[in-house]
Amino acid sequence: MHDNNMLELARRHLPRVDGDALHHARNRLAETGIARLGFLLPYRVKRALAAEALTLLDHHRQWGELLPDAEHTARQQPVDLSQQEVDAHAGCIPQLYDCEPLRDRLSLVAAEPVLPSPGTGRYTVNRLHHDGTPSQWHWDDYAFTLVLVVECPPLADGGFVQTVAHTRRDWDHADIYRTLTRNPIQSWELNAGDLYLMRTDTTLHRVHPFVHGRRTSVSMTFASRTDVERRQPSGSTAA
C-alpha cells in the first residue's frame, strides 16, 4: 500500500473507532498497565506496517552480511533498527507516528495527553531470536509504547509478554528483583497482527524467553506531559 493511502485509510478509520472499545481499553490500561488495541487500526494498515518492518530487516541483514561472520552474529543478537535507519528507508512507520488522530485516540485510552517523544528514539523495529540474548526485565524512559507484533513464536515456545503493573521506575534498575518478588507478574499471549499500548514507565516488563523462531515488532514511543517537562532545559516551559 502506498504510504499516503495507508495514512489516509488510518485517518478515516480512527474517528469512527467504537467508543465502548476505547473505554474498555482505558480501564484495562489503568488496571494492568497494558491494553490490546487491535481495533484501533485497519487490518490493511497493520499489514502495511508489518511488511515495511520485514523489508527493513531484510535490508539490514543484507548490509550485515558484508561483514565477516555477520550472518551468524545476526542470528544470535537482537536487532534494533533506530529511528534514523527507519527514517532513511521507510515511510509508513514515520507517517503513522505523526498522525494526530492516532495520538488523540491513544490519549483517550491513557486518560491523559499522549505526546510525541522529545527523544530521538520515537520508533524502532526490533527482532529477537530464540538463540540470542533474551529480553531483560526493564522500564522504559518514556510513559507510553504502542507495539505492533509482526512475528511471534507460538505460545508453546514462549515469547509472550510479561508485566508487573503499578511499579516505581528504578532508573538504575538495581531493585528489579525486589519488585518482582513483591508484586504479581501477569503474562499476555500475543500473536502476529496484535497491537497493544503499554504504560512503560510504571509497568516493569519483558518478553519471556522462547525456544524456537523469532519475535519481530514495531514499537512507537510516546511521552506524558511529565516526560516532556523533565526534558525541558532549565528555565524553559513545555508547550
C-alpha positions in Angstrom: 0.0 0.0 0.0 1.3 3.5 -0.9 2.3 5.4 2.2 -0.2 8.3 1.6 -3.0 5.8 1.0 -2.1 4.0 4.2 -2.2 7.2 6.2 -5.5 8.3 4.7 -7.1 5.0 5.5 -5.9 5.3 9.1 -7.2 8.9 9.3 -10.6 7.9 8.0 -10.8 4.9 10.4 -9.7 6.5 13.7 -12.6 8.9 14.2 -15.0 6.0 13.8 -13.4 3.7 16.4 -16.1 2.4 18.8 -16.2 4.5 22.0 -17.1 1.5 24.1 -14.0 -0.3 22.9 -11.9 2.7 23.8 -13.5 2.9 27.3 -12.8 -0.8 27.9 -9.1 -0.3 26.8 -8.8 2.7 29.1 -9.9 0.6 32.1 -7.6 -2.2 31.1 -4.6 0.1 30.8 -5.4 1.7 34.2 -5.8 -1.7 35.8 -3.0 -3.8 34.3 -0.6 -1.3 32.5 -1.4 -2.9 29.1 -4.3 -2.6 26.7 -5.0 -4.5 23.5 -5.8 -2.2 20.7 -6.2 -4.4 17.6 -9.4 -2.4 16.7 -7.5 0.9 16.5 -6.0 0.4 13.0 -7.5 -1.3 10.0 -6.0 -4.7 9.0 -4.6 -3.2 5.8 -2.7 -0.6 7.7 -1.3 -3.1 10.2 -0.3 -5.3 7.3 1.5 -2.4 5.5 3.4 -1.6 8.7 4.4 -5.2 9.2 5.5 -5.5 5.5 7.6 -2.4 5.9 9.3 -3.7 9.1 10.2 -7.0 7.4 11.6 -5.2 4.4 13.7 -3.0 6.7 15.1 -6.1 8.5 15.8 -7.8 5.2 17.9 -4.9 4.1 19.6 -4.7 7.5 20.6 -8.4 7.2 22.0 -7.8 3.7 24.1 -4.9 4.9 25.3 -7.1 7.8 26.4 -9.9 5.5 29.1 -7.7 4.2 30.9 -8.1 7.5 32.9 -11.3 8.5 30.7 -13.8 10.3 27.8 -11.3 10.4 25.2 -13.9 9.4 26.0 -16.0 12.4 26.1 -12.9 14.6 22.8 -11.6 13.3 21.1 -14.9 14.3 22.4 -14.5 17.8 22.0 -10.9 18.7 18.8 -8.8 19.0 18.3 -6.3 16.1 17.1 -2.8 16.9 16.7 -0.5 13.9 17.0 3.1 15.1 14.7 5.9 14.2 17.4 7.3 11.9 17.5 3.9 10.0 13.7 3.8 9.7 13.5 7.4 8.5 16.1 6.7 5.8 14.4 3.7 4.4 10.7 3.7 5.3 7.6 5.8 5.0 4.6 4.1 6.7 6.0 4.0 10.2 7.1 7.7 10.5 3.9 8.9 8.9 1.7 6.9 11.3 3.7 8.1 14.3 3.0 11.7 13.3 -0.7 11.0 12.8 -2.6 13.3 15.2 -5.8 11.3 15.2 -3.9 8.3 16.4 -2.4 10.3 19.3 -5.9 11.6 20.1 -7.3 8.1 20.4 -4.3 6.9 22.4 -4.9 9.9 24.8 -8.5 8.7 25.3 -7.1 5.3 26.3 -4.4 6.8 28.5 -6.7 9.3 30.2 -4.1 11.9 29.7 -2.3 13.6 26.7 -0.1 11.2 24.7 2.6 13.4 23.2 5.4 12.9 20.7 8.6 11.7 22.4 11.1 14.5 22.9 13.9 12.0 22.4 15.4 10.7 19.2 14.1 7.1 19.5 10.5 7.7 18.6 10.1 4.4 16.8 12.2 1.3 16.2 11.9 -2.1 14.5 13.0 -4.9 16.9 13.8 -8.6 16.3 14.7 -11.2 19.0 16.0 -14.6 18.1 15.4 -17.8 20.1 19.2 -18.4 20.3 20.0 -14.8 21.1 20.3 -12.6 24.1 16.9 -12.7 25.9 14.9 -9.6 26.8 15.5 -8.4 30.3 13.1 -7.0 32.8 13.0 -3.2 32.4 11.1 0.0 32.5 11.3 2.5 29.5 12.4 6.1 29.6 9.0 7.4 28.5 5.5 6.8 29.6 3.8 5.0 26.6 4.8 2.5 24.0 2.5 1.3 21.2 3.6 -2.0 19.8 2.6 -3.9 16.7 3.5 -7.6 16.8 4.8 -8.6 13.4 6.1 -12.1 14.1 5.8 -14.1 17.2 6.5 -17.7 18.3 3.5 -19.9 19.2 2.7 -19.8 22.9 4.1 -23.3 23.5 7.5 -22.0 22.6 7.4 -18.9 24.8 7.8 -15.3 23.5 4.8 -13.9 25.4 4.9 -10.6 27.2 5.1 -10.4 31.0 4.3 -7.3 33.1 4.3 -6.0 36.6 1.9 -3.1 36.8 1.9 0.0 39.1 5.6 -0.2 40.0 8.1 2.6 40.6 10.6 3.1 37.8 14.1 2.4 39.1 16.4 4.4 36.9 19.5 2.3 37.6 17.4 -1.0 37.6 19.1 -2.0 40.8 15.8 -3.0 42.6 14.2 -5.2 39.9 14.3 -8.5 41.8 12.7 -6.9 44.9 10.0 -5.5 42.7 9.4 -9.0 41.1 9.2 -10.8 44.4 6.8 -8.3 46.0 4.3 -7.9 43.1 2.2 -10.2 40.9 3.5 -11.0 37.4 1.0 -11.1 34.6 1.6 -12.9 31.3 -0.1 -12.0 28.0 -0.4 -14.2 24.9 0.1 -12.2 21.8 0.0 -13.1 18.1 1.2 -11.7 14.8 -1.0 -8.7 14.0 -1.8 -7.8 17.6 -1.5 -4.1 18.6 -1.2 -3.0 22.2 -0.4 0.1 24.3 1.7 -0.2 27.5 2.3 2.2 30.3 6.0 1.5 30.1 7.4 3.9 32.8 5.4 2.3 35.6 5.0 -1.2 34.2 8.0 -3.5 34.6 8.0 -5.7 31.5 9.9 -8.2 29.4 9.4 -10.7 26.6 9.6 -14.2 28.0 12.5 -16.3 26.5 11.5 -18.6 23.7 12.9 -21.8 22.4 12.2 -21.6 18.6 11.8 -18.9 16.0 11.9 -15.2 16.3 9.8 -12.2 17.5 9.6 -9.1 15.4 7.8 -5.9 16.4 7.3 -2.2 15.6 7.5 0.0 18.7 6.4 3.6 18.9 7.4 5.6 22.0 5.2 8.4 23.3 5.6 10.8 26.2 3.5 12.1 29.0 3.5 15.8 30.0 5.8 14.9 32.9 8.3 13.4 30.5 8.3 16.5 28.3 8.7 18.8 31.3 11.6 16.6 32.6 13.4 17.0 29.3 12.9 20.8 29.1 16.1 22.9 29.6 16.2 24.8 32.9 14.3 28.0 32.7 12.0 27.0 29.8 8.4 25.8 29.8 6.8 23.0 27.9 4.5 23.9 25.0 
